Amino acid sequence: MRHRVAGRRFDRPTDHRLAMYRNLVRDVLLHEYVQTTEPKAKEIQSLCERVITMGKDGGLGARRRALSFLSDKAVVDKVFTELGPRYAGRPGGYTRIIKLPPRHGDGAPMAKIELVK
């Protein structure tokens, strides 16, 4: 039984799954939206919000934590210079998930995750 087991596995090894999460979070923060499957969008929503909260903090330790997660200096600079100040007065809820029609190829439920303006 799966009692108290959090998160989805997506039938991938752990390192592949974590790399997929990092890439999706990087794309959301860089382009401010991404279209993906609904379970993946739900899984990365909390990760995106965590990184934006680090950007609101603005300290050196928060920048290093964000850089260790994203490993893309341009995206981390965007989070700390643009997104952090943009959401300074907002206590969470920086992203939204919009459901889209199913994918034609396999019928997978699709969604768009985007940053709230």
C-alpha positions in Angstrom: 0.0 0.0 0.0 1.1 3.5 -0.7 0.2 5.1 2.6 1.8 8.6 3.0 4.0 8.2 -0.1 4.1 11.6 -1.8 5.0 12.5 -5.4 4.7 10.8 -8.7 7.3 8.6 -10.3 6.4 8.8 -14.0 8.0 5.4 -14.6 11.5 7.0 -14.6 14.6 6.6 -12.5 15.1 9.2 -9.8 17.9 11.1 -11.5 16.0 11.3 -14.8 12.8 12.4 -13.0 14.6 15.1 -11.0 16.3 16.4 -14.2 12.9 16.5 -15.9 11.6 18.6 -13.0 14.5 21.0 -13.1 14.2 21.5 -16.9 10.4 22.1 -16.6 10.9 24.6 -13.8 13.6 26.4 -15.7 11.4 26.7 -18.8 8.5 28.0 -16.7 10.7 30.6 -15.1 12.4 31.6 -18.4 9.3 31.7 -20.7 6.7 32.3 -18.0 4.6 29.4 -19.2 5.0 25.8 -20.5 2.5 23.3 -21.9 2.9 19.8 -20.6 0.8 17.0 -19.2 -1.4 17.7 -16.2 0.4 15.5 -13.7 3.8 17.0 -14.6 2.3 20.5 -14.2 0.9 19.6 -10.8 4.2 18.1 -9.7 6.4 21.1 -10.7 4.0 23.8 -9.4 5.4 23.7 -5.8 9.0 23.6 -7.1 8.4 26.8 -9.2 6.8 28.6 -6.2 9.7 27.6 -4.0 12.3 29.1 -6.3 10.2 32.3 -6.7 10.1 32.5 -2.9 13.9 32.3 -2.8 13.9 35.2 -5.3 11.7 37.2 -3.0 14.2 36.6 -0.1 17.0 38.0 -2.3 19.9 37.0 0.0 23.1 35.3 -1.1 22.2 32.0 0.5 18.9 31.9 -1.3 20.6 32.7 -4.6 23.0 29.8 -4.0 20.2 27.4 -3.2 18.3 28.5 -6.4 21.5 28.1 -8.4 22.1 24.7 -7.1 18.6 23.6 -8.1 18.4 25.3 -11.5 22.1 25.5 -12.5 21.3 28.2 -15.1 22.7 31.6 -14.0 20.5 33.6 -16.5 17.3 32.1 -15.1 18.5 32.7 -11.5 19.3 36.3 -12.3 15.8 36.7 -13.8 14.2 35.2 -10.7 16.1 37.5 -8.4 15.9 40.7 -10.5 12.4 40.5 -12.1 10.2 37.8 -10.6 11.2 38.4 -6.9 10.3 42.1 -6.9 7.2 41.4 -9.1 5.7 39.1 -6.4 7.1 40.9 -3.4 3.6 41.8 -2.1 2.0 38.4 -2.9 2.0 35.7 -0.2 2.3 32.7 -2.5 0.2 31.5 -5.5 2.6 32.6 -8.2 1.5 30.0 -10.7 -1.7 28.7 -12.2 -2.6 25.6 -14.1 -5.0 25.8 -17.0 -6.4 22.5 -18.3 -6.2 22.0 -22.1 -7.8 19.4 -24.4 -6.2 16.0 -24.4 -3.2 15.3 -26.6 -4.1 13.8 -30.0 -1.5 11.1 -30.1 -2.3 9.3 -26.9 -5.1 11.2 -25.2 -2.9 12.3 -22.3 -4.5 15.1 -20.3 -2.7 18.3 -21.1 -2.3 21.5 -19.1 -0.6 24.9 -19.3 1.3 26.1 -16.2 2.0 29.8 -16.2 3.1 32.6 -13.9 0.4 34.9 -12.6 0.8 38.5 -13.8 
